[in-house]
Amino acid sequence: MASEENKSPQAGEVAIAGMAATIFGALIQKIDLYPANEDELVDRSVGIAIKLMNRAEKRLKRD
């Protein structure tokens, strides 16, 4: 069994990471990035990316 650090990411995880990076880039265009708010902006970006992925999956299942 592969350890967690050697485990390859799933396609969905890669997609969410890519979306989160894009969202993060957009957020820091409007919100100044400081060490004090970096974690908050990362968490916000990942949360939005997950929400988008979940809604897309629901839509695909519905259609």
Protein Blocks (a to p, Z undefined) as FASTA:
>chain_A
ZZfklpccdfklmmmmmmmmmmmmmmmmmmccdfklmmmmmmmmmmmmmmmmmmmmmmmm
mZZ
